[in-house]
Amino acid sequence: MKPHNKPRCPVCDMEVTDERYTTVYQQMNFVFCSAQCRDNFTAHPHLYIGIPGQNSPRQEGQEALKRRRIHLAGSLDATEETGVQDALSRLMGIKDVVFERDCLAIVYDLLQVTEAQIETALVDAGARLGGGWSERLRRGWVHYVEETQLESMEVTPSTCCNRPPQGR
């Protein structure tokens, strides 16, 4: 008798034990390990699944490592730091976090987590982000650049002069 293989998350390749995070894309069912992975897939499916004749970046084993400093409104005490560390450890794609007075030096895989998702986790854990206009502008710019990079990494069918490009 053949053993039953558990499904694997197409975003992070973890074995999925709880099948509550699912989506249907191009008449195929996909199951994910977390809401984060499902949301990333839904936003950019062709980072994780290929097209005929071309594998996706995730299928090729690629990573898009980012090193950022996220400025906070102030230093964190030991309890707040522990809460932030716990929140970040629940996100897929976080490679390293170093607390430096009023900022975090963080390394993450953009194919699994964005700075916007990291910022949401920080705020949910009780950290306050730096609120000056230059810091808000910097965060907005990073969000835009990351979204542009993700879009440019997706595999897409080549267009022919006789056919319009196919939409998602």
C-alpha positions in Angstrom: 0.0 0.0 0.0 1.3 3.4 -1.0 1.9 5.9 1.9 -0.3 9.1 1.8 1.8 12.1 1.1 0.7 15.3 2.9 0.4 18.4 0.7 3.2 20.9 0.7 2.8 24.7 0.7 3.9 26.1 -2.7 5.2 29.3 -1.1 7.5 27.9 1.7 7.5 24.2 0.9 6.4 23.2 4.4 4.3 20.1 4.9 0.7 21.2 5.4 -1.1 19.5 8.3 -4.1 21.9 8.7 -5.8 22.4 5.4 -7.8 25.5 6.3 -5.8 27.9 4.1 -6.8 27.1 0.5 -7.4 28.8 -2.8 -8.3 27.8 -6.3 -6.2 29.2 -9.1 -6.7 28.3 -12.8 -9.0 25.5 -11.8 -6.4 23.9 -9.5 -6.7 23.7 -5.7 -3.8 24.9 -3.6 -3.3 24.4 0.1 -1.1 26.6 2.3 0.5 26.3 5.7 -0.6 29.8 6.8 -2.7 32.8 5.8 0.6 34.7 5.0 1.6 32.1 2.4 -1.9 32.0 0.9 -2.0 35.8 0.6 1.5 35.9 -1.0 0.4 33.2 -3.5 -2.8 35.0 -4.3 -1.0 38.3 -4.9 1.7 36.7 -7.2 0.9 33.1 -8.1 3.5 32.8 -10.8 6.3 33.3 -8.3 5.4 29.9 -6.9 4.0 27.9 -9.9 5.4 27.8 -13.3 4.0 27.9 -16.8 4.5 25.3 -19.5 8.2 25.2 -20.3 9.2 27.6 -17.5 9.6 27.0 -13.7 8.8 29.7 -11.2 11.5 31.4 -9.1 10.4 29.3 -6.1 10.5 26.0 -8.1 14.0 27.0 -9.1 14.9 27.4 -5.4 15.5 31.1 -5.7 15.5 33.5 -2.8 15.3 37.3 -2.8 17.1 38.2 0.3 16.5 41.8 1.7 18.4 43.5 4.4 16.6 46.4 6.0 16.6 48.6 9.0 13.1 49.3 10.3 13.1 52.4 12.6 10.9 52.3 15.7 9.4 55.3 17.6 11.6 54.4 20.5 13.7 51.6 22.1 11.9 48.4 23.2 12.2 47.1 26.8 13.0 43.4 27.3 9.3 42.3 27.5 8.4 44.3 24.3 11.5 42.8 22.5 10.4 39.3 23.4 6.9 40.0 22.1 8.3 41.4 18.8 10.7 38.4 18.5 7.8 36.0 19.0 5.7 37.8 16.4 8.5 37.8 13.8 9.3 34.1 14.4 5.7 33.2 13.3 6.3 34.8 9.9 7.7 32.7 7.1 10.9 34.0 5.4 12.5 35.8 8.3 16.2 34.9 8.3 17.7 37.2 11.0 16.6 39.9 13.4 19.0 42.1 15.4 17.6 44.7 17.9 19.6 48.0 17.8 18.2 50.6 20.2 15.4 52.2 18.2 15.5 50.0 15.1 15.6 46.5 13.9 18.1 45.1 11.4 16.3 42.4 9.6 17.1 39.9 6.8 14.2 38.3 5.0 13.2 36.4 1.8 11.0 38.7 -0.2 9.5 35.6 -1.9 8.0 34.7 1.5 7.4 38.0 3.4 7.3 41.7 2.5 8.4 44.6 4.7 4.7 45.6 4.8 3.8 42.2 6.4 6.7 42.6 8.8 5.6 46.1 9.8 2.0 44.8 10.4 3.4 42.0 12.7 5.5 44.6 14.6 2.5 46.9 15.2 0.3 43.9 16.2 3.1 43.0 18.7 2.9 46.4 20.3 5.9 48.1 18.6 5.4 51.6 17.3 7.0 52.4 13.9 9.0 55.6 13.4 6.5 58.3 12.5 8.4 61.1 10.9 7.6 62.1 7.4 10.9 60.9 6.0 10.5 57.5 7.6 6.9 57.1 6.3 8.2 58.1 2.9 11.0 55.5 3.1 8.5 52.8 4.1 6.2 53.7 1.2 9.1 53.6 -1.2 10.3 50.2 0.0 6.7 48.8 -0.4 6.5 50.1 -3.9 10.0 48.8 -4.9 9.2 45.3 -3.4 5.9 45.1 -5.2 7.6 46.1 -8.5 10.4 43.5 -7.9 7.9 40.7 -7.2 5.9 41.6 -10.3 9.0 41.5 -12.4 10.1 38.1 -11.1 6.8 36.3 -11.9 7.0 34.0 -14.9 4.6 34.9 -17.6 3.8 33.5 -21.0 5.5 35.2 -23.8 3.3 37.2 -26.0 3.1 36.7 -29.7 2.4 39.5 -32.2 -0.9 37.8 -33.0 -2.1 37.3 -29.5 -2.7 39.8 -26.6 -1.1 38.9 -23.3 -3.2 36.6 -21.1 -4.4 38.2 -17.8 -4.4 36.5 -14.5 
